Amino acid sequence: MRTIIIVLSLISFLVLSAFGQKTLPEPITLLNHEQKEVTFPLEKPTVFFFITTYT
């Protein structure tokens, strides 16, 4: 039963990802830890991650 759920989840993920956008309409702009804007390029793949802290 667990295998069937995993397989159905993977198939649904592939079907849903096929309908997604290939590119973003505008660049992604985020704030870094120094409150400066950082823009990610759209021409090539970019990996970014967040480290969040709660005070």
C-alpha positions as CSV (number, residue, x, y, z in Angstrom):
1,M,0.0,0.0,0.0
2,R,2.8,2.4,0.8
3,T,4.5,1.7,-2.5
4,I,1.4,2.5,-4.4
5,I,1.1,5.9,-2.6
6,I,4.7,6.7,-3.4
7,V,4.3,5.8,-7.0
8,L,1.1,7.8,-7.3
9,S,2.7,10.8,-5.6
10,L,5.7,10.7,-8.1
11,I,3.4,10.4,-11.1
12,S,1.2,13.3,-9.9
13,F,4.4,15.4,-9.3
14,L,5.6,14.7,-12.9
15,V,2.2,15.6,-14.4
16,L,1.9,18.8,-12.4
17,S,5.4,19.9,-13.1
18,A,4.8,19.5,-16.9
19,F,2.2,22.3,-16.7
20,G,4.6,24.8,-14.9
21,Q,6.3,27.8,-16.4
22,K,9.7,27.2,-18.1
23,T,11.1,30.6,-17.1
24,L,10.1,33.4,-14.7
25,P,8.8,36.6,-16.1
26,E,11.1,38.8,-14.0
27,P,14.3,38.3,-11.9
28,I,14.0,37.3,-8.3
29,T,15.1,40.0,-5.8
30,L,15.6,39.2,-2.2
31,L,17.1,40.9,0.9
32,N,20.3,39.4,2.4
33,H,21.2,39.5,6.1
34,E,22.6,43.1,5.7
35,Q,19.3,44.3,4.2
36,K,20.8,44.7,0.7
37,E,18.9,43.6,-2.3
38,V,20.3,40.6,-4.2
39,T,19.0,39.8,-7.7
40,F,19.3,36.3,-9.1
41,P,19.9,36.0,-12.8
42,L,17.4,34.1,-15.1
43,E,19.9,33.2,-17.8
44,K,21.4,30.2,-16.0
45,P,20.2,27.9,-13.2
46,T,20.9,29.3,-9.7
47,V,20.7,27.6,-6.3
48,F,20.0,29.6,-3.3
49,F,19.0,28.8,0.3
50,F,17.7,30.5,3.3
51,I,18.9,30.4,6.9
52,T,16.2,31.8,9.2
53,T,16.6,32.9,12.8
54,Y,13.9,33.8,15.3
55,T,14.6,36.4,17.9
